[in-house]
Amino acid sequence: MKSKSLFARSLLVSFASTLALLAASNACADEPVYGPELQGFDYPYPVARFAFTSQRQVLRMAYMDVHPAHPNGRTAVLLHGKNFCAATWKQTIDTLSDAGYRVIAPDQIGFCKSSKPERYQYSFQQLARNTHALLAALGVNRATLIAHSTGGMIAVRYALMYPQETEQLALVNPIGLEDWKAKGVPSISIDDWYVRELKTSADGIRNYEKNTYYAGHWRDDYEPWVQMLAGMYRGPGKEIVAWNSALLYDMIYTQPVFYELGQLRVPTLLLIGQKDTTAIGKDLAPADVREKLGRYPELGKAAARMIPNATLVEFPELGHAPQMQDPGAFHRALLEGLGKR
């Protein structure tokens, strides 16, 4: 009897251990861990790295370079936003490639699969120069820039610095259409940004993106992009990821492009989800200031008036990421707008 009891107990322990292993496996699948350069997260196309020297250090800029089966002679460069990476452009890459565009989608320095230096003076000019150096190395001397969110601020700076090499801009809910500091958003130190960024979690990312990017709606196909970011904050490089994010937030807050929109001389397509309420540092602002920030129905129209050769396309029911929320409507508008340069 004792032998049978021990055997039964052994089976129970073995069964419990198996269940524990399965639970751990499921937890790992639900909460992936990625390296500081997003090691372990797969991109939809092969990733190459452009090595260059900047600010007395060698950096590596990750990018995808997708060549079409039937080229139309144009190159599109896709610039991601603060909380996205080049991989999130997958549907746009496919759409543009099918239409004959060569598509180059980099991860900016400080983001995703690119280098995250310990010390770097971030500026939109620097990120534009880095992008220009990448394109020069790839033999691209003229390109259309399609840019989302923070990428829109880089694209505006790029077009101001390299007008002859910029064929067209397509700005997708760009931030920087207002000066948050001038409107009353208080500044915080980079050290304070760093403390905030160390608290980044999947739940925090998801809640923010649901309310801002997707106008209160959520779908399962958004979740991989949440885990893409959150996975780096679970990994061994959490501190360097958070530090670079803090430096980048300070750049965004302190370097407005808003005042120079009128100096753009390239055809500019504005693709604006009207439910967007994005504003950097909005949660830091007093209530009376906060309610005046991120009003994209007003910001889009004002930008279209400021930019000399602008076309405004509005998506009444979409938020900060129309390319993700309604890819069909977005890509129809994008291809039509690119054809009107």
Secondary structure as GFF3:
##gff-version 3
##sequence-region A 1 341
A	DSSP	alpha_helix	2	30	.	.	.	ID=ss1
A	DSSP	beta_strand	48	54	.	.	.	ID=ss2
A	DSSP	beta_strand	57	66	.	.	.	ID=ss3
A	DSSP	beta_strand	75	79	.	.	.	ID=ss4
A	DSSP	three_ten_helix	86	89	.	.	.	ID=ss5
A	DSSP	alpha_helix	90	98	.	.	.	ID=ss6
A	DSSP	beta_strand	102	106	.	.	.	ID=ss7
A	DSSP	alpha_helix	124	137	.	.	.	ID=ss8
A	DSSP	beta_strand	143	148	.	.	.	ID=ss9
A	DSSP	alpha_helix	150	161	.	.	.	ID=ss10
A	DSSP	three_ten_helix	163	165	.	.	.	ID=ss11
A	DSSP	beta_strand	166	172	.	.	.	ID=ss12
A	DSSP	alpha_helix	180	183	.	.	.	ID=ss13
A	DSSP	alpha_helix	190	198	.	.	.	ID=ss14
A	DSSP	alpha_helix	202	212	.	.	.	ID=ss15
A	DSSP	three_ten_helix	220	222	.	.	.	ID=ss16
A	DSSP	alpha_helix	223	234	.	.	.	ID=ss17
A	DSSP	alpha_helix	238	254	.	.	.	ID=ss18
A	DSSP	three_ten_helix	258	263	.	.	.	ID=ss19
A	DSSP	beta_strand	268	273	.	.	.	ID=ss20
A	DSSP	three_ten_helix	282	284	.	.	.	ID=ss21
A	DSSP	alpha_helix	287	290	.	.	.	ID=ss22
A	DSSP	alpha_helix	296	306	.	.	.	ID=ss23
A	DSSP	beta_strand	310	315	.	.	.	ID=ss24
A	DSSP	alpha_helix	322	325	.	.	.	ID=ss25
A	DSSP	alpha_helix	327	338	.	.	.	ID=ss26
###
